[in-house]
Amino acid sequence: MLSQQKADGDLLKVYGRVIAIVVVLTLLAIFGGRYVNTTSNIGGRGLEFEHNRFLNVLAMVHSQWLASGRPHRMQLSWHHMASNVASSKVSNDNAVLQDAASKIDAIDTDTDLVGTDNWISMSDQGWPTIDTNDVQGCEQLWGHLLATNVRELNIAVDYQSDENICRYHSGNEASLSYQLQTGRVIFLMSDR
C-alpha cells in the first residue's frame, strides 16, 4: 500500500511537470508569434530612427552654414563634440604637467573624430546637395551626414532626377525622401 501511494505521488509530480511545460510552451508560442509579427516592422523602425537623426543633422548643418557665411561648399566638422571628447581625456589627468604623449594622443583622437575629407556642397538655401546626380551621390550624402553606410543598414537608395530628390527606403515600404534644393524631408511608413 505504501508503494502504491508513492507511485501515485510520483505520477502526480510528473503530471504537474507536464502541465507546467505545456503552459510555458503555450506562453512561448504566444509571445513568439507576436515577436514574429513585429520583426517585419523593425526595418521601418530603423529608418524611422535614422529619420530623426537625419533631421537633427540637417538642422546642425544648416546652422553651421549660416554661421560660416553661407559658403557653396563646407566641411562638415563636428569639431566641438570631438574636441570635448579629447579635452576631457586630457583634463581628467590630475598631474599639473602632462606628458607630451597624452597631448599627442588627444590631438590624434580629435583628428580621427572630425575627419578631413567630409566636404559637402550646399544649395543656395543652405541645404546639403549631392556632387553627382545619381544614386551614388545620394549614398555619399547619407554617409557624409550620418556617418553610416546605407548598405549596412539595408536601405535601398533611389535618385529622382526630375524632382532632384534622394529617396531612401527599407524593405517594408518605409521611405525617407530628401528634397535637395529645399531641404524638405518626408518620412512615410506603411500601416501594416
C-alpha positions in Angstrom: 0.0 0.0 0.0 2.9 2.3 0.8 4.5 1.7 -2.6 1.1 2.4 -4.3 0.9 5.8 -2.6 4.5 6.5 -3.6 3.7 5.6 -7.2 0.6 7.8 -7.1 2.6 10.7 -5.7 5.3 10.3 -8.3 2.7 10.2 -11.1 1.1 13.4 -9.8 4.6 15.1 -9.8 5.0 14.0 -13.4 1.6 15.3 -14.4 2.4 18.6 -12.7 5.6 19.0 -14.6 3.9 18.1 -17.9 1.2 20.7 -17.2 3.9 23.3 -16.3 5.8 22.6 -19.5 2.6 22.9 -21.6 1.8 26.2 -20.0 5.3 27.5 -20.6 5.3 26.3 -24.2 1.9 28.0 -24.8 3.2 31.3 -23.4 6.3 31.0 -25.6 4.2 30.3 -28.7 2.0 33.4 -28.0 4.9 35.7 -27.4 6.9 34.2 -30.2 4.0 34.8 -32.6 3.8 38.4 -31.5 7.6 38.8 -31.9 7.5 37.3 -35.5 4.7 39.7 -36.4 6.7 42.7 -35.2 10.0 41.8 -36.8 8.7 42.8 -40.3 8.4 46.3 -38.8 11.9 46.6 -37.4 13.4 47.7 -40.7 11.0 50.6 -40.9 11.7 51.5 -37.3 15.4 51.6 -38.1 14.7 54.0 -40.9 12.4 55.9 -38.5 15.3 56.4 -36.0 17.6 57.4 -38.9 14.9 59.9 -40.0 15.2 61.6 -36.6 19.0 61.6 -36.8 18.8 62.9 -40.4 16.5 65.8 -39.4 18.8 66.8 -36.4 22.0 66.6 -38.6 20.3 68.7 -41.3 19.4 71.4 -38.8 23.0 71.4 -37.4 24.5 71.6 -41.0 22.1 74.4 -41.9 23.1 76.3 -38.7 26.8 75.7 -39.4 26.2 77.0 -43.0 24.6 80.2 -41.7 27.4 80.8 -39.1 30.1 80.1 -41.7 28.9 82.9 -44.1 26.8 80.8 -46.4 29.5 79.1 -48.4 28.8 76.9 -51.5 31.0 74.1 -50.1 31.8 73.5 -46.5 33.5 70.9 -44.4 31.2 69.1 -42.0 33.0 69.2 -38.8 31.6 68.1 -35.6 34.6 69.7 -34.1 33.0 70.9 -30.8 31.9 67.4 -30.0 35.2 65.8 -30.9 37.3 68.4 -29.0 35.2 67.9 -25.9 36.0 64.2 -26.0 39.7 64.9 -26.5 39.8 67.7 -23.9 38.0 65.5 -21.3 40.6 62.9 -21.9 43.4 65.4 -21.1 41.6 67.3 -18.3 40.9 64.1 -16.3 44.6 63.8 -15.6 45.4 65.1 -12.1 49.0 65.9 -12.8 49.8 69.6 -13.4 52.4 68.8 -16.0 51.0 66.4 -18.5 53.4 64.5 -20.7 53.6 65.2 -24.4 52.4 61.7 -25.4 49.0 62.2 -23.8 48.6 65.5 -25.6 49.5 63.9 -28.9 47.0 61.1 -28.3 44.3 63.7 -27.6 45.1 65.5 -30.8 45.1 62.3 -32.8 41.7 61.4 -31.2 40.4 64.8 -32.2 41.6 64.4 -35.8 40.1 60.9 -36.1 36.7 62.1 -34.9 36.5 65.2 -37.0 37.7 63.7 -40.3 39.4 65.7 -43.0 37.6 64.9 -46.2 34.0 65.4 -45.2 33.4 68.3 -47.6 29.8 68.8 -48.9 28.2 71.0 -51.5 25.5 73.3 -50.3 22.4 74.7 -52.1 21.7 78.5 -52.3 19.2 78.0 -49.4 21.8 76.2 -47.3 20.9 72.6 -47.6 23.4 69.8 -48.4 23.3 68.7 -52.0 25.0 65.9 -53.9 28.0 66.2 -56.2 26.8 63.7 -58.7 23.2 63.5 -59.7 22.8 59.7 -59.2 22.3 57.0 -56.6 26.0 57.1 -55.6 25.7 60.8 -54.9 22.7 60.1 -52.6 24.6 57.3 -50.9 27.6 59.6 -50.4 25.3 62.3 -48.9 23.9 59.8 -46.4 27.4 58.8 -45.4 28.6 62.4 -45.0 25.6 63.4 -42.9 25.1 60.3 -40.8 28.5 58.6 -40.9 26.8 55.3 -41.7 26.6 53.2 -44.9 23.2 52.6 -46.3 24.1 49.1 -47.4 25.0 48.2 -43.8 21.5 49.4 -42.7 19.8 47.5 -45.6 18.4 50.7 -47.0 17.9 51.0 -50.8 18.6 54.3 -52.5 16.9 55.9 -55.5 17.6 59.3 -57.1 14.7 61.1 -58.9 16.4 63.5 -61.3 13.3 65.2 -62.5 12.4 66.3 -58.9 16.0 66.4 -57.6 15.1 64.0 -54.7 17.1 61.4 -52.9 14.8 58.6 -51.7 15.9 56.1 -49.1 13.6 53.1 -48.4 13.7 49.9 -46.4 12.3 46.6 -47.4 8.9 47.0 -45.7 7.8 50.1 -47.6 9.1 52.7 -45.1 10.7 55.6 -47.0 12.5 58.8 -46.4 12.7 61.4 -49.2 15.1 64.4 -49.1 14.5 67.3 -51.5 17.9 68.6 -52.3 17.1 72.2 -53.1 14.6 72.9 -50.3 15.9 70.6 -47.6 12.4 69.2 -47.1 12.4 65.7 -45.6 9.3 63.4 -45.9 9.1 60.1 -44.0 6.4 57.6 -44.9 5.7 54.3 -43.3 3.1 51.7 -44.1 0.4 50.9 -41.5 0.9 47.1 -41.6 
